[in-house]
């Protein structure tokens, strides 16, 4: 009986790995039709690195979490089977993705400079931009989860940013993100800091607020600078070819 249970649990774990691997391969295939397989592989790997940042952070805080699942042209996510206990835990898990994802983009950038590879440089740009995009301060973006330590009202700052990005470069993706963010925006509008459930969840010490705000701003500046810098490098490389 114990052997049978072990086999069942082993199959379940293998199934989770197969789901992650299968959806990654599907994403690589779909992106390959547009960008070529080399770029597709690099881009999906950087998404995986980003999501594993969330995965590790969640596990560190004792939360049950599933392996990443990918949907082509939408992105990827890890399923939190346990919800964060408070805003500080939510911020910690939210920070894990863009922090580790940025390190992955830097590794790709360093390799690009060492090997003088325009392909790796383009992949690093996608990594920096992907993580910068996720820093928009409205839930369900990572930026919204990090800034949750300041209270839901800060999410209202993300609305004009999301609208501005849609006007600058119209895309169905922004519409989808807006639909996902809409319930959180309404939550921010009707937020009552004196409600018992809100006091329990968003009760965060001043030191933690300052710490996460500093992490957020530093990471935001680094990502913005690197996204702009690598974009200019790619533009210069394009003009000389």
C-alpha positions in Angstrom: 0.0 0.0 0.0 2.8 2.4 0.9 4.5 1.6 -2.4 1.3 2.4 -4.3 0.9 5.7 -2.5 4.5 6.6 -3.3 3.9 5.8 -6.9 0.8 8.0 -6.9 2.5 10.9 -5.3 5.5 10.5 -7.7 3.1 10.6 -10.6 1.5 13.8 -9.3 4.8 15.5 -9.0 5.8 14.3 -12.4 2.6 15.6 -13.7 3.3 19.1 -12.3 6.8 19.1 -13.9 5.3 17.9 -17.2 2.7 20.8 -17.1 5.5 23.3 -16.6 7.8 21.7 -19.2 4.9 21.3 -21.7 3.6 24.8 -21.4 7.2 26.1 -21.7 7.7 24.1 -24.9 4.4 25.4 -26.3 5.4 28.9 -25.6 8.8 28.4 -27.3 7.0 27.0 -30.3 4.5 29.9 -30.6 7.1 32.6 -30.1 9.4 30.8 -32.6 6.9 31.5 -35.4 7.4 35.2 -34.9 10.9 35.7 -33.4 12.8 32.6 -34.3 13.5 29.7 -32.0 16.8 31.0 -30.4 15.1 34.2 -29.2 12.0 32.3 -28.1 14.1 29.9 -26.0 15.9 32.8 -24.3 12.8 34.8 -23.7 10.9 31.8 -22.1 13.9 30.9 -20.0 14.0 34.5 -18.6 10.3 34.2 -17.8 11.0 30.9 -16.0 13.7 32.6 -14.0 11.3 35.4 -13.0 8.6 32.9 -11.9 11.0 30.8 -10.0 11.9 33.9 -8.0 8.2 34.0 -6.9 8.3 30.3 -6.2 11.4 30.4 -4.0 10.2 33.5 -2.1 6.8 31.8 -1.4 8.5 28.6 -0.2 10.7 30.7 2.1 7.7 32.1 3.7 6.1 28.7 4.2 3.4 29.1 1.5 2.4 26.1 -0.7 3.0 27.0 -4.3 2.8 25.3 -7.7 5.5 25.2 -10.4 5.1 27.8 -13.2 2.5 27.5 -15.9 3.0 29.3 -19.2 0.5 30.7 -21.7 1.9 32.0 -25.0 1.5 35.8 -25.5 0.1 36.2 -22.0 2.9 35.2 -19.8 3.4 32.8 -16.9 2.5 32.5 -13.2 2.9 30.3 -10.2 -0.2 29.2 -8.3 -0.2 30.2 -4.7 -2.1 27.5 -3.0 -1.8 29.4 0.3 -2.6 33.1 0.3 -0.2 35.5 2.0 -0.9 36.1 5.6 -0.4 39.8 5.4 0.8 42.6 3.1 4.5 42.1 4.1 4.4 38.5 3.0 2.6 39.5 -0.2 5.3 42.1 -0.9 8.1 39.6 -0.2 6.7 37.1 -2.7 6.0 39.9 -5.2 9.5 41.2 -5.0 11.1 37.7 -5.6 10.0 37.6 -9.2 11.4 40.9 -10.6 14.5 40.7 -8.3 15.6 37.3 -9.5 14.3 38.1 -13.0 16.5 41.2 -13.2 19.5 39.1 -12.1 18.7 36.7 -15.0 18.5 39.6 -17.4 21.8 41.0 -16.2 23.4 37.5 -16.7 22.2 37.5 -20.3 23.4 41.1 -20.8 26.8 40.2 -19.4 27.0 37.2 -21.8 25.9 39.4 -24.7 28.7 41.9 -24.0 31.4 39.2 -23.6 30.3 37.3 -26.7 29.4 40.4 -28.7 26.0 38.7 -29.4 23.2 40.9 -30.6 20.8 38.0 -30.0 21.7 37.7 -26.4 21.5 41.5 -26.1 17.9 41.5 -27.5 17.0 38.7 -25.1 18.4 40.7 -22.2 16.3 43.7 -23.3 13.2 41.6 -23.3 14.1 40.5 -19.7 14.7 44.0 -18.5 11.5 45.2 -20.1 9.4 42.3 -18.9 10.5 42.9 -15.3 10.0 46.7 -15.7 6.5 46.2 -17.0 5.7 44.0 -14.0 6.7 46.9 -11.7 3.5 48.8 -12.5 2.1 49.7 -9.0 -1.3 48.0 -9.3 -2.3 44.4 -8.5 -2.0 41.8 -10.0 1.3 43.2 -11.3 4.3 42.5 -9.0 4.6 46.2 -8.4 1.2 46.2 -6.9 2.0 43.3 -4.6 5.2 45.0 -3.5 3.6 48.4 -2.8 0.7 46.7 -1.0 2.7 47.5 2.2 1.7 51.1 1.6 -2.0 50.2 1.3 -4.2 49.6 -1.7 -4.7 53.3 -2.4 -1.2 53.4 -4.0 -2.6 51.1 -6.7 -4.5 54.1 -8.1 -1.1 55.4 -9.3 -0.8 52.4 -11.7 -4.0 53.2 -13.6 -2.7 56.2 -15.6 0.5 54.3 -16.3 -1.4 51.3 -17.7 -3.6 53.7 -19.8 -0.6 55.6 -21.0 1.1 52.4 -22.2 -2.0 51.4 -24.1 -2.2 54.8 -25.8 1.5 54.7 -26.6 1.4 51.2 -28.0 -2.1 49.7 -28.3 -2.2 46.0 -27.5 -4.8 43.4 -26.5 -2.4 42.5 -23.6 -3.0 45.9 -21.9 -6.7 45.4 -22.2 -6.4 41.9 -20.5 -4.2 43.4 -17.8 -6.7 46.2 -17.2 -9.5 43.6 -16.8 -7.5 41.7 -14.3 -6.6 44.9 -12.4 -10.1 46.3 -12.4 -11.3 44.5 -9.3 -8.2 45.6 -7.4 -8.7 49.2 -8.5 -12.3 49.1 -7.2 -10.9 47.6 -3.9 -8.5 50.5 -3.7 -11.3 53.1 -4.3 -13.5 51.6 -1.6 -10.7 50.8 0.8 -11.5 51.4 4.5 -8.3 51.3 6.5 -10.4 51.0 9.7 -12.1 47.8 8.7 -10.9 44.9 11.0 -9.9 42.7 8.1 -7.9 45.5 6.4 -6.2 46.5 9.7 -5.2 42.9 10.2 -3.8 42.4 6.7 -2.2 45.8 6.0 -0.8 46.4 9.5 2.8 46.8 8.5 5.6 48.5 10.6 7.2 51.7 9.4 10.6 50.1 9.0 9.1 47.5 6.7 7.3 50.1 4.6 10.5 52.1 4.1 12.5 48.9 3.3 10.1 47.6 0.6 9.6 51.1 -0.8 13.4 51.4 -1.1 13.7 48.0 -2.8 10.9 48.9 -5.2 12.3 52.3 -6.2 15.9 51.0 -6.6 14.7 48.1 -8.7 12.5 50.4 -10.7 15.3 52.8 -11.5 17.8 50.0 -12.4 15.3 48.3 -14.7 14.3 51.6 -16.4 18.0 52.5 -16.9 18.9 49.1 -18.3 15.8 48.9 -20.5 16.6 52.3 -22.0 20.4 51.6 -22.3 20.0 48.2 -24.0 17.3 49.6 -26.3 19.8 52.3 -27.4 22.5 49.7 -27.9 20.2 47.7 -30.1 19.2 50.8 -32.1 22.9 51.7 -32.6 23.7 48.1 -33.7 20.8 48.2 -36.2 22.0 51.5 -37.7 25.5 50.1 -38.3 24.3 47.0 -40.1 
